[in-house]
Amino acid sequence: MNKTIIPFGILLLVLGGISIWYFTSQEPQATEDIGNELEKANLIRIFAPRPNQAVYSPLLVQGEARGYWFFEASFPVRLLDGNGREIALGIAQAQDEWMTESFVPFVVELTFETPTTRTGTLVLERDNPSGLAENADALNMPVRFILSQDDMGVQVFFNSNQLDPEASCNKVFPVQRIIPKTQAVARAALEELLKGPSTEEKARGYFTSVNSNVGIKNLVIENNVARVDFDEQLEFQVGGSCRVSAIRAQITETLEQFATVKSVVISVNGRTEDILQP
């Protein structure tokens, strides 16, 4: 008798455990709000910024949309604070022929004053000159604002096989980085560049032409000229005119984002004449 009861009791415990696991696993899981990005994925896609990313001014918005999302090669982009108040309005411009049903790359830069709310919404509207409600459409994406007095934003420039599928070599694109506030902001931006793209940025098609483990020996900005000296790792086993052009473009664009820099002189261990040769 006892031998029969014990296995039966164990069976009840196992079945009870399975039942608890099943019903708890069916409970809805909390998910991060990404707006209606997935719903609009066949109409418009945004590469930067990404949902819930911390943003700052100026904000560069990049992506691609079907040709019929544009009118006369453009469409409006709005940035709202957490209360729904518009804090920026810009016009996204097509970067290729827009009279097509295919995806067309676009870009727009938004300038705004940091709001008092921590969150906001980026709204990319389908251009609707008819004004008819049935033709209206929009992609809404949540963003976060940098409110900390201890942080600041910089841009670093990488190549992108999504934004530049033809591989133009010297065509580079900005991504945003949040760093601790510093007076040496140009050097901090270069250090972020030398880290290379993050895992998420790589997944979005960004890549760097700069070698890993490159060190900055010196950076001086004087009379609107940035003179930056790197160690020999910058040119280690670097060859080909395309890659050399890409490296120069990444460094130059990263430094020229600052108003105090109008031109850039790159050197390796003090040499400027024979570096980064194709």
Short mmCIF file of the C-alpha atoms (twelve columns), coordinates in Angstrom:
data_MODEL
# 
_entry.id   MODEL 
# 
loop_
_atom_site.group_PDB 
_atom_site.id 
_atom_site.type_symbol 
_atom_site.label_atom_id 
_atom_site.label_alt_id 
_atom_site.label_comp_id 
_atom_site.label_asym_id 
_atom_site.label_seq_id 
_atom_site.Cartn_x 
_atom_site.Cartn_y 
_atom_site.Cartn_z 
_atom_site.pdbx_PDB_model_num 
ATOM 1   C CA . MET A 1   0.000  0.000  0.000   1 
ATOM 2   C CA . ASN A 2   2.665  2.499  1.074   1 
ATOM 3   C CA . LYS A 3   4.750  1.736  -2.035  1 
ATOM 4   C CA . THR A 4   1.796  2.797  -4.207  1 
ATOM 5   C CA . ILE A 5   0.970  5.983  -2.244  1 
ATOM 6   C CA . ILE A 6   4.509  7.448  -2.314  1 
ATOM 7   C CA . PRO A 7   4.949  7.424  -6.141  1 
ATOM 8   C CA . PHE A 8   1.417  8.800  -6.535  1 
ATOM 9   C CA . GLY A 9   2.245  11.677 -4.179  1 
ATOM 10  C CA . ILE A 10  5.401  12.459 -6.122  1 
ATOM 11  C CA . LEU A 11  3.385  12.485 -9.351  1 
ATOM 12  C CA . LEU A 12  0.939  15.017 -7.858  1 
ATOM 13  C CA . LEU A 13  3.820  17.293 -6.831  1 
ATOM 14  C CA . VAL A 14  5.340  17.144 -10.317 1 
ATOM 15  C CA . LEU A 15  2.005  17.886 -12.007 1 
ATOM 16  C CA . GLY A 16  1.386  20.749 -9.607  1 
ATOM 17  C CA . GLY A 17  4.788  22.253 -10.381 1 
ATOM 18  C CA . ILE A 18  4.175  21.999 -14.112 1 
ATOM 19  C CA . SER A 19  0.790  23.713 -13.720 1 
ATOM 20  C CA . ILE A 20  2.295  26.609 -11.747 1 
ATOM 21  C CA . TRP A 21  5.067  27.047 -14.337 1 
ATOM 22  C CA . TYR A 22  2.575  27.009 -17.219 1 
ATOM 23  C CA . PHE A 23  0.211  29.604 -15.820 1 
ATOM 24  C CA . THR A 24  2.934  31.962 -14.594 1 
ATOM 25  C CA . SER A 25  4.680  31.720 -17.974 1 
ATOM 26  C CA . GLN A 26  1.474  32.875 -19.650 1 
ATOM 27  C CA . GLU A 27  1.464  36.148 -17.700 1 
ATOM 28  C CA . PRO A 28  2.176  39.139 -19.941 1 
ATOM 29  C CA . GLN A 29  5.829  40.233 -19.792 1 
ATOM 30  C CA . ALA A 30  6.772  43.887 -19.491 1 
ATOM 31  C CA . THR A 31  8.279  45.152 -22.748 1 
ATOM 32  C CA . GLU A 32  10.056 48.393 -23.581 1 
ATOM 33  C CA . ASP A 33  7.990  50.907 -25.516 1 
ATOM 34  C CA . ILE A 34  9.474  51.394 -28.993 1 
ATOM 35  C CA . GLY A 35  6.559  53.313 -30.462 1 
ATOM 36  C CA . ASN A 36  5.081  52.041 -33.715 1 
ATOM 37  C CA . GLU A 37  8.418  51.259 -35.369 1 
ATOM 38  C CA . LEU A 38  7.576  47.628 -36.122 1 
ATOM 39  C CA . GLU A 39  4.166  48.531 -37.505 1 
ATOM 40  C CA . LYS A 40  5.723  51.020 -39.952 1 
ATOM 41  C CA . ALA A 41  8.786  48.941 -40.871 1 
ATOM 42  C CA . ASN A 42  7.607  48.370 -44.446 1 
ATOM 43  C CA . LEU A 43  7.090  52.113 -44.965 1 
ATOM 44  C CA . ILE A 44  9.829  53.930 -43.064 1 
ATOM 45  C CA . ARG A 45  12.886 52.836 -41.080 1 
ATOM 46  C CA . ILE A 46  15.037 54.906 -38.757 1 
ATOM 47  C CA . PHE A 47  18.713 54.101 -38.258 1 
ATOM 48  C CA . ALA A 48  19.563 56.868 -35.810 1 
ATOM 49  C CA . PRO A 49  18.598 57.631 -33.172 1 
ATOM 50  C CA . ARG A 50  17.119 54.385 -31.874 1 
ATOM 51  C CA . PRO A 51  14.092 53.940 -29.568 1 
ATOM 52  C CA . ASN A 52  14.689 55.275 -26.045 1 
ATOM 53  C CA . GLN A 53  18.174 56.493 -26.926 1 
ATOM 54  C CA . ALA A 54  19.453 59.543 -25.038 1 
ATOM 55  C CA . VAL A 55  19.545 62.488 -27.466 1 
ATOM 56  C CA . TYR A 56  20.887 66.025 -27.439 1 
ATOM 57  C CA . SER A 57  20.995 69.054 -29.737 1 
ATOM 58  C CA . PRO A 58  21.843 69.055 -32.584 1 
ATOM 59  C CA . LEU A 59  20.120 65.733 -33.264 1 
ATOM 60  C CA . LEU A 60  20.887 64.050 -36.571 1 
ATOM 61  C CA . VAL A 61  18.058 61.794 -37.750 1 
ATOM 62  C CA . GLN A 62  18.876 59.221 -40.438 1 
ATOM 63  C CA . GLY A 63  16.902 56.457 -42.062 1 
ATOM 64  C CA . GLU A 64  15.081 55.402 -45.197 1 
ATOM 65  C CA . ALA A 65  11.472 55.638 -46.369 1 
ATOM 66  C CA . ARG A 66  9.411  54.577 -49.341 1 
ATOM 67  C CA . GLY A 67  9.380  57.155 -52.105 1 
ATOM 68  C CA . TYR A 68  5.689  57.879 -51.559 1 
ATOM 69  C CA . TRP A 69  6.430  58.954 -47.945 1 
ATOM 70  C CA . PHE A 70  8.056  62.063 -49.469 1 
ATOM 71  C CA . PHE A 71  6.587  64.955 -51.425 1 
ATOM 72  C CA . GLU A 72  9.015  67.006 -53.489 1 
ATOM 73  C CA . ALA A 73  11.832 64.966 -51.903 1 
ATOM 74  C CA . SER A 74  11.026 65.918 -48.306 1 
ATOM 75  C CA . PHE A 75  8.785  65.321 -45.298 1 
ATOM 76  C CA . PRO A 76  8.440  66.950 -41.850 1 
ATOM 77  C CA . VAL A 77  10.061 65.642 -38.666 1 
ATOM 78  C CA . ARG A 78  9.003  66.896 -35.235 1 
ATOM 79  C CA . LEU A 79  10.464 66.440 -31.771 1 
ATOM 80  C CA . LEU A 80  8.018  66.605 -28.859 1 
ATOM 81  C CA . ASP A 81  8.748  66.772 -25.151 1 
ATOM 82  C CA . GLY A 82  7.062  64.521 -22.597 1 
ATOM 83  C CA . ASN A 83  4.051  66.843 -22.498 1 
ATOM 84  C CA . GLY A 84  3.513  66.674 -26.247 1 
ATOM 85  C CA . ARG A 85  4.900  70.178 -26.822 1 
ATOM 86  C CA . GLU A 86  6.818  70.630 -30.078 1 
ATOM 87  C CA . ILE A 87  10.419 71.658 -29.359 1 
ATOM 88  C CA . ALA A 88  11.891 71.172 -32.839 1 
ATOM 89  C CA . LEU A 89  10.730 70.965 -36.438 1 
ATOM 90  C CA . GLY A 90  12.878 69.976 -39.384 1 
ATOM 91  C CA . ILE A 91  12.460 68.874 -42.981 1 
ATOM 92  C CA . ALA A 92  13.967 65.513 -43.882 1 
ATOM 93  C CA . GLN A 93  15.582 65.552 -47.313 1 
ATOM 94  C CA . ALA A 94  15.825 62.589 -49.670 1 
ATOM 95  C CA . GLN A 95  19.418 61.617 -50.424 1 
ATOM 96  C CA . ASP A 96  18.527 59.886 -53.696 1 
ATOM 97  C CA . GLU A 97  15.809 59.873 -56.362 1 
ATOM 98  C CA . TRP A 98  12.529 59.924 -54.436 1 
ATOM 99  C CA . MET A 99  10.021 59.234 -57.228 1 
ATOM 100 C CA . THR A 100 10.018 55.490 -56.626 1 
ATOM 101 C CA . GLU A 101 8.255  52.934 -54.475 1 
ATOM 102 C CA . SER A 102 11.600 51.665 -53.173 1 
ATOM 103 C CA . PHE A 103 13.273 52.814 -49.963 1 
ATOM 104 C CA . VAL A 104 15.081 56.154 -50.233 1 
ATOM 105 C CA . PRO A 105 17.654 57.326 -47.636 1 
ATOM 106 C CA . PHE A 106 16.907 60.577 -45.779 1 
ATOM 107 C CA . VAL A 107 18.582 62.850 -43.260 1 
ATOM 108 C CA . VAL A 108 17.553 65.833 -41.125 1 
ATOM 109 C CA . GLU A 109 19.182 67.750 -38.281 1 
ATOM 110 C CA . LEU A 110 17.067 69.089 -35.406 1 
ATOM 111 C CA . THR A 111 18.201 71.879 -33.082 1 
ATOM 112 C CA . PHE A 112 16.407 72.329 -29.769 1 
ATOM 113 C CA . GLU A 113 16.684 73.507 -26.186 1 
ATOM 114 C CA . THR A 114 16.777 70.682 -23.654 1 
ATOM 115 C CA . PRO A 115 13.260 70.338 -22.192 1 
ATOM 116 C CA . THR A 116 12.370 69.794 -18.550 1 
ATOM 117 C CA . THR A 117 10.925 66.340 -19.234 1 
ATOM 118 C CA . ARG A 118 13.119 63.247 -19.301 1 
ATOM 119 C CA . THR A 119 11.323 61.660 -22.238 1 
ATOM 120 C CA . GLY A 120 9.912  62.764 -25.555 1 
ATOM 121 C CA . THR A 121 8.762  61.554 -28.960 1 
ATOM 122 C CA . LEU A 122 10.318 61.811 -32.397 1 
ATOM 123 C CA . VAL A 123 7.593  62.049 -35.048 1 
ATOM 124 C CA . LEU A 124 8.391  61.399 -38.711 1 
ATOM 125 C CA . GLU A 125 5.322  62.402 -40.708 1 
ATOM 126 C CA . ARG A 126 4.407  61.310 -44.193 1 
ATOM 127 C CA . ASP A 127 4.216  64.463 -46.276 1 
ATOM 128 C CA . ASN A 128 0.535  65.007 -46.997 1 
ATOM 129 C CA . PRO A 129 -0.047 68.047 -49.239 1 
ATOM 130 C CA . SER A 130 -3.678 67.012 -49.782 1 
ATOM 131 C CA . GLY A 131 -4.486 67.445 -46.106 1 
ATOM 132 C CA . LEU A 132 -6.767 64.414 -46.302 1 
ATOM 133 C CA . ALA A 133 -6.904 62.312 -43.146 1 
ATOM 134 C CA . GLU A 134 -6.743 59.051 -45.089 1 
ATOM 135 C CA . ASN A 135 -3.342 60.080 -46.502 1 
ATOM 136 C CA . ALA A 136 -1.852 60.998 -43.119 1 
ATOM 137 C CA . ASP A 137 0.690  58.676 -41.511 1 
ATOM 138 C CA . ALA A 138 3.579  58.909 -39.061 1 
ATOM 139 C CA . LEU A 139 6.267  56.927 -37.304 1 
ATOM 140 C CA . ASN A 140 6.404  57.750 -33.585 1 
ATOM 141 C CA . MET A 141 9.512  56.818 -31.617 1 
ATOM 142 C CA . PRO A 142 10.220 57.462 -27.914 1 
ATOM 143 C CA . VAL A 143 13.498 59.162 -26.966 1 
ATOM 144 C CA . ARG A 144 15.181 60.282 -23.750 1 
ATOM 145 C CA . PHE A 145 16.773 63.654 -23.071 1 
ATOM 146 C CA . ILE A 146 20.061 64.262 -21.286 1 
ATOM 147 C CA . LEU A 147 19.177 66.204 -18.138 1 
ATOM 148 C CA . SER A 148 22.263 65.413 -16.050 1 
ATOM 149 C CA . GLN A 149 24.639 68.329 -15.578 1 
ATOM 150 C CA . ASP A 150 27.502 65.811 -15.464 1 
ATOM 151 C CA . ASP A 151 27.039 64.457 -18.999 1 
ATOM 152 C CA . MET A 152 27.379 65.822 -22.506 1 
ATOM 153 C CA . GLY A 153 26.946 64.545 -26.031 1 
ATOM 154 C CA . VAL A 154 29.442 64.223 -28.882 1 
ATOM 155 C CA . GLN A 155 29.357 62.735 -32.350 1 
ATOM 156 C CA . VAL A 156 31.797 60.212 -33.783 1 
ATOM 157 C CA . PHE A 157 31.904 59.335 -37.460 1 
ATOM 158 C CA . PHE A 158 31.957 55.850 -38.959 1 
ATOM 159 C CA . ASN A 159 31.478 54.252 -42.347 1 
ATOM 160 C CA . SER A 160 28.116 52.582 -42.925 1 
ATOM 161 C CA . ASN A 161 27.192 49.822 -45.337 1 
ATOM 162 C CA . GLN A 162 23.506 50.692 -44.896 1 
ATOM 163 C CA . LEU A 163 23.701 54.452 -45.424 1 
ATOM 164 C CA . ASP A 164 26.409 54.138 -48.075 1 
ATOM 165 C CA . PRO A 165 25.934 50.765 -49.803 1 
ATOM 166 C CA . GLU A 166 28.130 51.884 -52.711 1 
ATOM 167 C CA . ALA A 167 31.107 52.301 -50.325 1 
ATOM 168 C CA . SER A 168 32.169 55.841 -51.200 1 
ATOM 169 C CA . CYS A 169 35.294 55.544 -49.002 1 
ATOM 170 C CA . ASN A 170 35.367 59.105 -47.671 1 
ATOM 171 C CA . LYS A 171 31.654 59.215 -46.857 1 
ATOM 172 C CA . VAL A 172 31.176 58.843 -43.089 1 
ATOM 173 C CA . PHE A 173 28.168 59.174 -40.808 1 
ATOM 174 C CA . PRO A 174 27.730 60.374 -37.215 1 
ATOM 175 C CA . VAL A 175 26.578 58.374 -34.236 1 
ATOM 176 C CA . GLN A 176 25.910 59.945 -30.866 1 
ATOM 177 C CA . ARG A 177 27.843 59.187 -27.704 1 
ATOM 178 C CA . ILE A 178 27.119 60.338 -24.154 1 
ATOM 179 C CA . ILE A 179 30.278 61.104 -22.179 1 
ATOM 180 C CA . PRO A 180 31.141 62.688 -18.809 1 
ATOM 181 C CA . LYS A 181 31.304 66.472 -19.176 1 
ATOM 182 C CA . THR A 182 34.834 67.670 -19.893 1 
ATOM 183 C CA . GLN A 183 36.695 70.761 -21.072 1 
ATOM 184 C CA . ALA A 184 38.801 68.571 -23.392 1 
ATOM 185 C CA . VAL A 185 35.764 67.664 -25.477 1 
ATOM 186 C CA . ALA A 186 37.619 67.273 -28.800 1 
ATOM 187 C CA . ARG A 187 40.041 64.746 -27.328 1 
ATOM 188 C CA . ALA A 188 37.171 62.915 -25.629 1 
ATOM 189 C CA . ALA A 189 35.349 62.666 -28.976 1 
ATOM 190 C CA . LEU A 190 38.470 61.250 -30.640 1 
ATOM 191 C CA . GLU A 191 38.846 58.695 -27.862 1 
ATOM 192 C CA . GLU A 192 35.250 57.605 -28.458 1 
ATOM 193 C CA . LEU A 193 36.025 57.292 -32.170 1 
ATOM 194 C CA . LEU A 194 39.024 55.080 -31.463 1 
ATOM 195 C CA . LYS A 195 36.842 52.707 -29.431 1 
ATOM 196 C CA . GLY A 196 35.066 51.804 -32.660 1 
ATOM 197 C CA . PRO A 197 31.344 51.121 -33.093 1 
ATOM 198 C CA . SER A 198 29.390 49.428 -30.333 1 
ATOM 199 C CA . THR A 199 27.703 46.060 -30.816 1 
ATOM 200 C CA . GLU A 200 24.391 47.821 -31.494 1 
ATOM 201 C CA . GLU A 201 26.005 50.220 -33.971 1 
ATOM 202 C CA . LYS A 202 27.629 47.302 -35.806 1 
ATOM 203 C CA . ALA A 203 24.221 45.644 -36.051 1 
ATOM 204 C CA . ARG A 204 22.984 48.828 -37.757 1 
ATOM 205 C CA . GLY A 205 25.726 48.653 -40.372 1 
ATOM 206 C CA . TYR A 206 28.356 50.992 -38.918 1 
ATOM 207 C CA . PHE A 207 32.024 50.034 -39.114 1 
ATOM 208 C CA . THR A 208 35.380 51.732 -38.656 1 
ATOM 209 C CA . SER A 209 38.388 51.840 -40.955 1 
ATOM 210 C CA . VAL A 210 40.693 52.865 -38.084 1 
ATOM 211 C CA . ASN A 211 42.908 50.190 -36.521 1 
ATOM 212 C CA . SER A 212 42.173 49.070 -32.975 1 
ATOM 213 C CA . ASN A 213 44.430 50.176 -30.093 1 
ATOM 214 C CA . VAL A 214 45.441 53.477 -31.724 1 
ATOM 215 C CA . GLY A 215 46.758 56.006 -29.205 1 
ATOM 216 C CA . ILE A 216 46.580 59.816 -29.226 1 
ATOM 217 C CA . LYS A 217 49.966 61.353 -28.432 1 
ATOM 218 C CA . ASN A 218 48.940 64.992 -28.652 1 
ATOM 219 C CA . LEU A 219 46.053 67.225 -29.706 1 
ATOM 220 C CA . VAL A 220 46.300 70.993 -30.034 1 
ATOM 221 C CA . ILE A 221 43.643 73.348 -31.414 1 
ATOM 222 C CA . GLU A 222 44.961 76.756 -32.391 1 
ATOM 223 C CA . ASN A 223 43.686 79.356 -34.865 1 
ATOM 224 C CA . ASN A 224 40.843 77.008 -35.873 1 
ATOM 225 C CA . VAL A 225 43.314 74.258 -36.834 1 
ATOM 226 C CA . ALA A 226 43.299 70.948 -34.959 1 
ATOM 227 C CA . ARG A 227 46.690 69.229 -35.007 1 
ATOM 228 C CA . VAL A 228 46.438 65.651 -33.798 1 
ATOM 229 C CA . ASP A 229 49.403 63.318 -33.433 1 
ATOM 230 C CA . PHE A 230 48.826 59.553 -33.219 1 
ATOM 231 C CA . ASP A 231 51.148 56.653 -32.495 1 
ATOM 232 C CA . GLU A 232 52.351 54.267 -35.220 1 
ATOM 233 C CA . GLN A 233 49.330 51.979 -34.762 1 
ATOM 234 C CA . LEU A 234 47.253 54.395 -36.866 1 
ATOM 235 C CA . GLU A 235 49.055 53.377 -40.064 1 
ATOM 236 C CA . PHE A 236 50.002 49.799 -39.153 1 
ATOM 237 C CA . GLN A 237 49.329 47.559 -42.180 1 
ATOM 238 C CA . VAL A 238 47.036 50.210 -43.665 1 
ATOM 239 C CA . GLY A 239 46.909 50.184 -47.446 1 
ATOM 240 C CA . GLY A 240 44.642 51.145 -50.315 1 
ATOM 241 C CA . SER A 241 43.407 54.604 -51.198 1 
ATOM 242 C CA . CYS A 242 39.839 53.822 -50.125 1 
ATOM 243 C CA . ARG A 243 40.749 52.869 -46.572 1 
ATOM 244 C CA . VAL A 244 43.187 55.770 -46.223 1 
ATOM 245 C CA . SER A 245 40.465 58.197 -47.341 1 
ATOM 246 C CA . ALA A 246 38.014 56.666 -44.879 1 
ATOM 247 C CA . ILE A 247 40.438 56.996 -41.951 1 
ATOM 248 C CA . ARG A 248 41.117 60.645 -42.743 1 
ATOM 249 C CA . ALA A 249 37.399 61.339 -43.124 1 
ATOM 250 C CA . GLN A 250 36.527 59.709 -39.788 1 
ATOM 251 C CA . ILE A 251 39.124 61.739 -37.893 1 
ATOM 252 C CA . THR A 252 38.467 65.006 -39.726 1 
ATOM 253 C CA . GLU A 253 34.671 64.920 -39.428 1 
ATOM 254 C CA . THR A 254 34.831 63.958 -35.746 1 
ATOM 255 C CA . LEU A 255 37.004 67.007 -34.996 1 
ATOM 256 C CA . GLU A 256 35.257 69.448 -37.339 1 
ATOM 257 C CA . GLN A 257 31.946 69.044 -35.496 1 
ATOM 258 C CA . PHE A 258 33.325 71.638 -33.073 1 
ATOM 259 C CA . ALA A 259 33.011 75.332 -33.946 1 
ATOM 260 C CA . THR A 260 36.646 75.962 -32.992 1 
ATOM 261 C CA . VAL A 261 37.914 73.558 -35.685 1 
ATOM 262 C CA . LYS A 262 37.888 74.499 -39.369 1 
ATOM 263 C CA . SER A 263 40.661 72.196 -40.581 1 
ATOM 264 C CA . VAL A 264 42.600 69.168 -39.322 1 
ATOM 265 C CA . VAL A 265 46.263 68.180 -39.614 1 
ATOM 266 C CA . ILE A 266 46.979 64.501 -38.900 1 
ATOM 267 C CA . SER A 267 50.437 63.242 -37.960 1 
ATOM 268 C CA . VAL A 268 52.035 59.986 -36.791 1 
ATOM 269 C CA . ASN A 269 54.888 60.337 -34.298 1 
ATOM 270 C CA . GLY A 270 55.256 63.931 -35.487 1 
ATOM 271 C CA . ARG A 271 55.365 63.056 -39.206 1 
ATOM 272 C CA . THR A 272 52.820 64.571 -41.592 1 
ATOM 273 C CA . GLU A 273 54.324 64.137 -45.071 1 
ATOM 274 C CA . ASP A 274 54.518 60.385 -45.598 1 
ATOM 275 C CA . ILE A 275 51.678 59.030 -43.474 1 
ATOM 276 C CA . LEU A 276 48.538 57.158 -44.523 1 
ATOM 277 C CA . GLN A 277 49.828 56.467 -47.998 1 
ATOM 278 C CA . PRO A 278 47.623 54.360 -50.347 1 
# 
